[in-house]
Amino acid sequence: MFVLELTYTAPLDRVDVVLPDHVVWLEKGYAAGHFLASGRKNPRDGGVILAAGADRAAVEQLTAQDPFVLAGVCEYRITEFVATKTAPALAAYQEQLPS
């Protein structure tokens, strides 16, 4: 599992121009089963996405296609973790620690 933390690198007016394309990209990620939750940070200096997946390279490739990245208005910090405990609604994403 991955926590994808976006930090804006441009003023909000530039971010807002690209926001509709970013939302379409998010919707595709949800439809493909990559994303579990997402939203803006407060204060609004970026956002957070909770992503499912076991392959860091694939997640890096996915974030590289975010319209925010392509427009140069954000950077990603990717944190991988092992979700050994989950809420019942996320039980399908529960992971085991490596042996």
N, C-alpha and C positions, 0 to 999 in steps of 0.2 A: 504494500500500500504506500501511497505517496501523498505528502502535503506539498502542494505547489503554491508558493507564495509569490505573488506579483507585486512589484514595486514600480510605481510610475516614475519615468525618467523625463517626462515632458509635462508642461502645464495641462490642467484639466480640460481646457478648451480644445487642445490637440487630441487628448484621450477621447473626449466625447465625439469627435468627428469619426473615430474608428470604432466606437462602441457598438453600433448596429452589426458590423461585420464580426466583431468579437462574440456577440451574442449568438449569431448564426453558427460560429465555430464551436461554441459551448454546446449548443443544441445537437450538433452532429456528434460531439464527444459523449453526450448523454445517450443518444440513440445507439451508439456503438458499444455502450457499456463501460466506457473509460472513466466517466465522472460519477461521483456519488452525491456531491454537494458543492456549492460554490456561492460566493458572494463578495461584496465590497468589504474592505477593512474600514474601521471607524477609529480615527478620522480617515477620510477618503484619500489615501495615498497609495492605494493598490487594492489587491484582492487575494482571496484564498480559494483554492480548489482542492477537494479531497478526491484523489484518483485511485482507482483499482488497477492492479497490474503487478507483474513480477519482474518485468524487464525494464531496467532503468534506461537503457539506450532507446527503447521504444517510447518511453515517456519523454525523454529529451527531444526526440524527433517530433513528437506530437506538439510539445510546447513551442518548438521552433516554427511551427506552422500557424501559431496564433497570430491573427491580424495585428494585435497590439505589438508583437515582436517584429513582424514584418514592417510595420510603420515606424518602428524605433521609439515607441512611447512607453515601453515597460521592459523590465528584466525579471527573470525567474530565479528563485531559489528553490531547489528541489530537495526535499527531505524524505528519505525512504525509511519506513519503519515496519515492524512486524506487528500486525493487529491481532494480538493473542486474546483480547477481550473485545466484545462488541455488544451493542444494544441488540435485542432480539431481531429487530428489523434488518440488521446488517449481518446476521449470523452466516449467511452465504460467503461473506468476505473474511471470516475469522481464519487466522493463519496459525501455523505451528512454528515454534522456534526450531532453527536448524539443529540437527544432531551434532 
